[in-house]
Every structure is written in C-alpha cells, then in structure tokens.
Amino acid sequence: ILSPLPPGFPPPPNWSAEINAWPVSIIPAADSAGLNGWLTWCKEIIAIKQAFSPFDDQAALRDLLLRLQRPQGGFGASPNLEDTCIALECLARCNPELPGLEATRLFVDRLQSVFNGFSTGGNTNLARVEAIHAGLRCCQLLRLSLRYPLQTRQLLLDHQMPNGGFSGSVPGEASIVATHRAMQGRLL
C-alpha cells in the first residue's frame, strides 16, 4: 500500500492524529471464516499507522491478535500456516521480539516436512509456494531453525517454469503472485 509514496513523503499535518485514531474494526471470532481477510486488513492498517502516526494502540492491538491464537498454537478458522504467518507479521510490527508464542513455535515446527517443505496445517500434502513462503516467513519471525533447508529451497526451485516465473503448484502455470512469493522465500 505504501510503496507508491516517495521516500520522505511529508504527510499533511492532520494525517497523524486522524490515522492514529482509526479503530481496529470488530475482531472476528478465532474460528471465523472471515479471519484471513481481517488479518490481511489489520496488517495494512498497522503499516499505515506505523508510517504516519504514533501508533498509540499497538499494545491493545497485540492483545487482540493474541486472543485469536488457537489452542493448537496456530491462527485461522482451522489453524493454518498462511493465517499464522499474517498474524505473526502483525504481531511483529507491534513487538518484534514476539514473546509468549511458544505454542505457535511448536505449531510451525510441527508443519515442517522433508517432502513438501511445509504442510499448510490443513488436509493437503501438496507442496505449494504459498505454504513454503509462509513457513519460511514464520520461521524467520519466530527465529526457528529450518529442519530441511536444502529440501525446502529445492522445492521452491521445482516450481520454476521454463519462462522463469514460478507456479503456485506443480503442474501449473507461472503467476506473478507465486513468483513474488518464491523470490521472497529464496531471500528469507
């Protein structure tokens, strides 16, 4: 969202107070099907608040996010790697140390797989670029070691198509989203 703004963009004087006052919308239930969309929206709101306001409500927002953690340690209507990744990115913007998330560390660690990099936490064993990217990002944020680093990186490369782009799953066609996530995954 913020990338089109030039570096050092001077926001109008009233922006800071207005943005700081933006409330976080009503939080969905931890098992709500709409949780993924809310977490994605929350991540963007946090980025805007950090860029243009004092972000006075970051501790309260962190507490709200932590209430969404499932007993299994993950986040999502059915705990999964993608929702857990978005929640961790939100939490890390509130406190980069990510204290008190031992259950989440165990959840992410359990999803590491020699065969497909990371299981999504759902009922699929398909090696998907999105799951690998989310797993690598979760490990980075939680400071977890990869148990299968060579195999996981090779799985990303296996999704590269002859045109240079990456496919979300094999077989498949290259997409800009999968290519972006694969490249981010290779950099993590």
Sequence and secondary structure as in RCSB ss.txt:
>XXXX:A:sequence
ILSPLPPGFPPPPNWSAEINAWPVSIIPAADSAGLNGWLTWCKEIIAIKQAFSPFDDQAALRDLLLRLQRPQGGF
GASPNLEDTCIALECLARCNPELPGLEATRLFVDRLQSVFNGFSTGGNTNLARVEAIHAGLRCCQLLRLSLRYPL
QTRQLLLDHQMPNGGFSGSVPGEASIVATHRAMQGRLL
>XXXX:A:secstr
  TTS TT    TTHHHHHHH        TT TTHHHHHHHHHHHHHHHHHHS  TTHHHHHHHHHTT  TTS B
TTTTBHHHHHHHHHHHHHH TT TT HHHHHHHHHTEETTTEE  SSS     HHHHHHHHHHHHHHT   SSHH
HHHHHHHHTB TTS EESSSS  EEHHHHHHHHHHHH 
